[in-house]
Amino acid sequence: MAEDMADISVQLKDGEKVTVPASTTVRDALAQLQSGKQRKRTLAAYADDKAVDLFTELNADTVLTPIKVDTDEGLDILRHSTAHVMAEAVRDIFGTNVKVAIGPAIENGFYYDFMRDEPFSPDDFEKIEARMAEIVAK
């Protein structure tokens, strides 16, 4: 009986419902509610009316509305997150003395202004991109 009390109901808005243990992540709940193709396009969700990332734990009955990468909101989240990954990569490679200034997401991409003693070179860009890939792979 105690196990039943630890279960919660998670439902897609206007869709399927599953019962999962409390503390199940959004990602794991969506794994039971979406096809693999749909999950690959989902990068965040609304849990009831609150935007959350995929690693948010659910502890009460919840209605999920996936945020897909091919929506304006999804693209903004992707750009914003990628900008933060880039900033982390730059500081990993060039040190924490590099100052991260203005950024990140803009209408057609993302950026950060970095303050450091010397400008970045094309070789630096390749190193940054490789480090970003490592961070994302984790």
N, C-alpha and C positions, 0 to 999 in steps of 0.2 A: 504494500500500500504506500509506503514512503516513496518508492520509486515513481509512482504515478504523480505525486505532488511535485516532483522535480521536473516533470514534463511540461512543455509549453506548446502552444499551437502557433505555427507560422504559416502564413498564407500569402500568396501573390495577390496583389490587388486585382480583383475580378478574375481570380484563377484558383489553381489547385491549393490544397492545404495539407500540411504534414504535421505530425507530432514529433518533437525532438526533445532531447534533454535540455534543461536550462543550462546556460553558458555556451550553447552552440553558437559558433560564429555565423555571421551573415553569409559568408562564403560557403560554409558547410550546409547551411539551410538551403541556399540556392542550388547546391549540388543535387539536392533531392527534388527541387522544384523546376529546374530548367534543363534543357538539353545542353550537351557539351558546347555546341555552336553558340547558343545564347549566353552561356557562362563566359565564354571567351570574349564576348562583346560587352560584358557587364563589368564596370570598374568601380562602382559604388552603388548605394541604394538609399531609398528613403525607408526608414524603419518608422512606421506610422507616418508622421509628418516631419521627421528629423533626418537630415542628410547624414549618413554614416559611411565609414569605409568598410571593406569586406572583412576586416578582422575584429569588428565590433562584436562583442558577445551579447546574445539576446537572453534576457532573463524573465521575460513576461510574454504573454500572447502578443503577437506582432503581425502587422500587415506590411509586407515588403513591396516596394516599387523599384525595380531595377533602374539604374541610370546607365544607359548604353553609351559606348564610345562614339557612336555615329550620331549623337545628338549634340546640340550646341552646348548644353550643360556638361555632357560627358567629355567633349573636346576641351572645354575650359578646365575641367578637373585634370585631364591628361597633361595639358600644357603646364598647368600650375605645378603638378607633381614632378614633371620632367625638369622644370626649372630648378626645383629643390634638389633633385638628384644631381644636376649639373653643378650646383653650388657645392654640394658635398664632395663631388669628384675633384673639383678645383682645389678645395682646401685639403683633401687627402694628398694630392700630388704636390702642391706648392706650399703647403703649410697653413696653419691657422692664422698667420700674420696677414694673409690676404683678406682684405675687407670686402664683404659682400654688401653692395649698396642697393640701388633701385632695381626693381623687377617685380614679378616675373612674367605672368601670362599677359599677352596682348592679343588683339583681334586675329592676327594671322601667324601666331607662333608664341615664342617666349624668349626672354633674355634676362640677364643680370648684368649690372655694371659691377666690375671688380676693380678694386684699387690695389695696385701692386707696383713695385719699383720698375719693372720692365714690361713692355707689351707682350701679349701672347703671340706665338709664332704658329705657322701651319703644323709643325711637328707637335706643338703643345695641344692643338685641337685634336689630333689623332690620339694622344695620350688621354685627354679628357674623355673622349668618346669611348675609348676602351675601358676606362675606369667606370664610366656610367653603366656600361654593359655588365660589368662585374657586380655593381651595386644592385642593379635590377635583377640579376640572376639569383641573388641571395633572397 
